[in-house]
Amino acid sequence: MGVWQLMAAANVFGAKDTERAKEQVKKVLNVLNQHLLTRTFVVGERVSLADISLACNLQSLYEMVLDGEFRKPYENVNRWFTTVVNQPQFKKVLGEVKLCSKMAVFDAKKYQELHGAKGGAGDQKKKDKKQPQQQQQPKKSEPKPKAAKVTYFYFSLT
């Protein structure tokens, strides 16, 4: 289970998977915390693509999962993350990043709703998928949607 899956683990997977995901996040944050002990950024003395990529991947964790108590032992990672996301170029794209105040927790009721009891809703969904779909009639040609606007980060190396 990857680091990013901790967010979904609280409601999609079981309590055991949620705990395993938390332990994996702790391992990764420990390694990153040690790496950032003597560094301001992941690579070099300025924001690099490594910082951009890593910060964007950790953003959802920091916003929805990692509460203050969980983040406390990872001072170097927290310093780095807040430094990076408060760069003007980041703020233009991501907006204000608000750190999580309450960690997502396993909800047994929601887990049952999503997975259903054995022989229950989960099996019914599988049966529904197996039924042949009605043949779709060809649609009239519709105008294609315009391409989405893409925003890029730009950091000067000088």
C-alpha positions, 0 to 999 in steps of 0.5 A: 500500500502506497503512502497516498493510500492512507487517505482512502484507507480510513474508509475503504480498507479495514482497520488493519490496513489503515494501521499498516498504512500509518506505519508505512507513512511513518517510515517514509516520513522518518527517512525524509526527516533525516534527509532534511536534517541538514537541508532546506530543500530535497536537492540543492539550495533552491526549490527543484522539481524534486521539491515540487513533486514531493510537496504535491504528493504530500499535500493531500496527506497534510491537508486531510490526514496528518494531524498536529500530533502525528506531524509532531516528530517530523519537524524537518519535514514540516519545516520543508513542507511549509517552506515549499508550499508558501513559495509564491509560485506554489500559492498561485497554483495550489492556493493556501494549504491548510494543515489537517487538524483531525486525522481520518479514522476507520469507520466500520459502518462506512466500511460495511456500506462500501463492501457489504456483508458476505453475500450482501450488497457486494455480490449484488453489484457484481451481478449487476456488472455481469448483465449485458449492457444495452446496445448503445445507439450511435450518437450524433457528432457533438462538438469536442470540448476545449482543452483544459488550461494548464498551469506550470511552475516556473523557478529561476535557476539564477 
